[in-house]
Amino acid sequence: MKNSEVVINDKVIHIKGNPRKVIMDKGSKGLTELYSIIVSQNKGDILEIGFGMGFSANKLYENCNSYTCIEINYQIYCKALEWSKDKSNVKIYFGDWVNVIKEMELRDIKFDGIFMDTYDDPNHDN
């Protein structure tokens, strides 16, 4: 996923050249928003790992004090930056969540909730 070129439109994100390798589609919106409400039920500072189509980002941003996202795919990262440009208390990081979290730990950055929705993540079991 890190180095994959993706196709992004209003209905789906998939790996370029293979529309069957769906990263996220609009059918995920309801469930993703529900999970986001649960993660942010106590407000606070929320970390999301994987921006996707931004469904969870919208809901988390509505419900939390600050929103931080780590995105590994550069095209999706750019989409997240565009989404965030008019929003306060938002930080978007580019990179592998395992490495970015290590940097956050060194700076003693903590979160009240974490929402993780990654695709084909080799670190998932770490």
C-alpha positions in Angstrom: 0.0 0.0 0.0 2.8 2.4 0.8 4.2 2.5 -2.7 1.0 1.6 -4.6 -0.6 4.1 -7.0 -4.3 4.3 -6.2 -7.4 5.5 -8.0 -9.5 7.9 -5.8 -13.0 9.0 -6.7 -16.3 9.7 -4.8 -17.2 6.0 -4.7 -14.0 4.0 -4.1 -10.3 3.9 -3.6 -8.6 1.0 -5.3 -5.1 0.0 -6.4 -4.5 1.4 -9.9 -4.7 -1.3 -12.5 -6.7 -3.7 -10.2 -10.1 -2.4 -9.4 -10.8 -5.6 -7.4 -8.2 -4.5 -4.8 -10.5 -2.1 -3.0 -9.0 -0.1 -0.2 -12.2 1.6 0.8 -15.6 2.3 -0.8 -18.6 4.4 0.0 -20.4 1.3 1.4 -18.0 1.6 4.4 -19.3 5.0 5.4 -22.0 4.0 7.9 -19.9 1.5 9.9 -16.8 3.7 9.8 -18.8 6.6 11.2 -20.3 4.4 13.9 -16.8 3.3 15.0 -15.7 6.9 15.0 -18.5 7.9 17.3 -17.4 5.2 19.8 -13.7 6.1 19.6 -14.5 9.8 20.2 -17.3 9.4 22.7 -15.2 11.1 25.5 -14.0 13.9 23.2 -10.3 14.4 23.8 -7.4 14.0 21.4 -7.9 11.3 18.8 -5.4 9.5 16.5 -6.5 7.9 13.3 -4.3 5.5 11.4 -5.3 5.5 7.8 -7.3 8.3 6.3 -9.1 6.4 3.5 -12.0 8.4 2.1 -12.2 10.6 5.1 -15.5 9.2 6.5 -14.1 8.6 9.9 -12.0 11.8 9.8 -15.2 13.9 9.4 -16.9 12.2 12.3 -13.9 12.2 14.6 -13.2 15.9 13.9 -16.8 16.8 14.8 -16.5 14.9 18.1 -13.0 15.5 19.4 -10.8 18.3 20.8 -8.0 17.5 18.3 -7.6 15.1 15.4 -4.3 13.6 14.3 -3.9 11.2 11.3 -1.1 9.0 10.0 -1.3 8.0 6.4 1.2 5.8 4.5 0.0 6.3 0.9 1.2 9.6 -0.6 -1.9 10.1 -2.7 -4.2 9.6 0.2 -2.0 11.7 2.4 -2.4 14.6 -0.1 -6.2 14.1 0.0 -6.0 14.3 3.9 -4.0 17.5 3.7 -6.5 19.0 1.4 -9.3 17.9 3.7 -7.5 19.5 6.7 -6.5 22.8 5.3 -9.4 24.8 6.8 -9.7 22.8 10.0 -8.1 23.8 13.3 -6.6 21.4 15.7 -5.7 18.9 13.0 -2.3 17.3 12.3 -1.6 15.0 9.3 1.5 12.9 9.3 2.9 11.0 6.3 4.6 7.7 7.0 4.3 4.2 8.4 2.3 4.4 11.7 4.9 2.2 13.5 7.7 4.8 12.8 5.5 7.9 13.4 4.2 6.6 16.7 7.8 6.0 17.8 8.6 9.6 17.1 5.4 10.7 19.0 6.4 8.6 22.0 9.8 10.4 22.1 7.9 13.7 22.2 5.5 12.4 24.8 2.4 12.9 22.5 -0.6 10.9 23.8 -4.1 10.3 22.7 -7.4 9.6 24.4 -8.6 7.4 21.5 -7.2 5.6 18.5 -9.0 4.5 15.4 -7.1 2.2 13.1 -8.4 1.2 9.7 -5.5 0.2 7.5 -5.3 -1.8 4.3 -2.9 -4.7 3.7 -0.7 -3.5 6.6 2.4 -5.7 7.3 2.6 -4.2 10.8 -0.9 -5.1 11.8 0.2 -7.8 14.2 2.9 -5.6 15.9 
